[in-house]
Amino acid sequence: MFWIYWDTAWSLIISGIMVATIISHPDSEFAEVRAAKRLM
């Protein structure tokens, strides 16, 4: 059961970092989406 606790903790930490990055740099995510659409 211990690994489930760590899995949840890491997913929360990673999602928190991702949310903080998107909030502090909202333009970078849109730039990535535009680049991905241009490649397709």
Z-matrix of the N, CA and C atoms (Angstrom, degrees):
N
C 1 1.462
C 2 1.527 1 111.37
N 3 1.316 2 117.58 1 -20.36
C 4 1.467 3 120.07 2 -175.82
C 5 1.526 4 111.69 3 -65.90
N 6 1.349 5 116.98 4 -36.36
C 7 1.462 6 119.72 5 -177.44
C 8 1.522 7 111.13 6 -68.27
N 9 1.335 8 117.16 7 -28.85
C 10 1.468 9 119.64 8 177.57
C 11 1.525 10 109.52 9 -64.79
N 12 1.330 11 116.51 10 -40.59
C 13 1.458 12 120.74 11 179.41
C 14 1.529 13 110.51 12 -61.89
N 15 1.333 14 116.50 13 -44.14
C 16 1.463 15 119.18 14 -179.28
C 17 1.521 16 111.70 15 -69.61
N 18 1.345 17 116.83 16 -35.69
C 19 1.462 18 120.69 17 177.72
C 20 1.527 19 109.54 18 -61.28
N 21 1.338 20 116.28 19 -44.56
C 22 1.467 21 120.22 20 179.29
C 23 1.518 22 110.51 21 -64.91
N 24 1.329 23 117.10 22 -42.71
C 25 1.462 24 120.63 23 -178.70
C 26 1.525 25 110.11 24 -62.23
N 27 1.345 26 117.27 25 -45.07
C 28 1.465 27 119.49 26 -178.50
C 29 1.521 28 111.18 27 -66.31
N 30 1.343 29 117.94 28 -40.15
C 31 1.463 30 119.11 29 179.79
C 32 1.520 31 110.50 30 -65.19
N 33 1.335 32 117.63 31 -36.77
C 34 1.466 33 120.42 32 177.09
C 35 1.525 34 110.21 33 -65.62
N 36 1.338 35 117.03 34 -43.20
C 37 1.466 36 120.57 35 -179.33
C 38 1.531 37 110.31 36 -63.83
N 39 1.328 38 116.78 37 -45.63
C 40 1.463 39 120.30 38 -178.06
C 41 1.519 40 110.59 39 -65.50
N 42 1.336 41 117.39 40 -43.16
C 43 1.464 42 119.04 41 179.70
C 44 1.523 43 110.22 42 -65.70
N 45 1.327 44 117.23 43 -35.19
C 46 1.469 45 120.27 44 177.45
C 47 1.512 46 111.35 45 -64.02
N 48 1.336 47 116.44 46 -41.35
C 49 1.467 48 120.29 47 178.60
C 50 1.525 49 110.04 48 -64.82
N 51 1.332 50 116.76 49 -42.00
C 52 1.461 51 120.31 50 -179.77
C 53 1.525 52 110.46 51 -63.51
N 54 1.337 53 117.15 52 -44.22
C 55 1.471 54 120.52 53 179.78
C 56 1.522 55 110.10 54 -63.03
N 57 1.339 56 116.87 55 -43.01
C 58 1.466 57 120.50 56 179.99
C 59 1.531 58 110.13 57 -63.11
N 60 1.331 59 117.10 58 -39.27
C 61 1.466 60 120.29 59 -179.91
C 62 1.525 61 110.60 60 -65.86
N 63 1.343 62 116.44 61 -43.70
C 64 1.467 63 119.97 62 -179.29
C 65 1.529 64 110.01 63 -65.40
N 66 1.328 65 117.28 64 -38.80
C 67 1.463 66 120.10 65 -178.50
C 68 1.527 67 110.23 66 -69.12
N 69 1.325 68 117.29 67 -41.35
C 70 1.465 69 119.48 68 -176.66
C 71 1.527 70 111.92 69 -79.71
N 72 1.358 71 118.00 70 -24.78
C 73 1.472 72 121.04 71 179.27
C 74 1.528 73 108.92 72 -131.98
N 75 1.328 74 118.51 73 71.02
C 76 1.473 75 119.47 74 -176.08
C 77 1.525 76 113.08 75 -66.12
N 78 1.359 77 116.74 76 -27.65
C 79 1.461 78 119.29 77 -177.09
C 80 1.520 79 112.62 78 -72.62
N 81 1.338 80 117.24 79 -30.32
C 82 1.462 81 119.62 80 -175.24
C 83 1.526 82 110.92 81 -64.21
N 84 1.346 83 117.35 82 -36.87
C 85 1.458 84 119.26 83 -179.00
C 86 1.525 85 109.76 84 -66.62
N 87 1.330 86 117.23 85 -42.74
C 88 1.458 87 119.86 86 -180.00
C 89 1.525 88 110.71 87 -65.19
N 90 1.332 89 116.52 88 -35.50
C 91 1.456 90 119.69 89 178.52
C 92 1.529 91 110.03 90 -63.68
N 93 1.323 92 117.09 91 -39.93
C 94 1.464 93 119.80 92 178.40
C 95 1.523 94 110.43 93 -64.93
N 96 1.331 95 117.05 94 -40.12
C 97 1.471 96 120.50 95 -179.85
C 98 1.528 97 109.39 96 -64.53
N 99 1.335 98 117.13 97 -42.91
C 100 1.468 99 120.48 98 179.21
C 101 1.523 100 110.60 99 -63.57
N 102 1.329 101 117.88 100 -40.88
C 103 1.458 102 120.62 101 179.50
C 104 1.528 103 110.27 102 -65.06
N 105 1.338 104 117.19 103 -39.78
C 106 1.457 105 120.68 104 -179.90
C 107 1.534 106 110.14 105 -65.60
N 108 1.330 107 117.06 106 -40.22
C 109 1.469 108 119.32 107 179.06
C 110 1.520 109 110.46 108 -66.73
N 111 1.342 110 117.50 109 -35.98
C 112 1.449 111 120.69 110 -179.13
C 113 1.533 112 110.49 111 -66.55
N 114 1.337 113 117.80 112 -32.93
C 115 1.468 114 120.73 113 -178.77
C 116 1.525 115 111.53 114 -73.45
N 117 1.334 116 117.39 115 -26.85
C 118 1.466 117 119.27 116 -173.93
C 119 1.523 118 112.22 117 -79.73
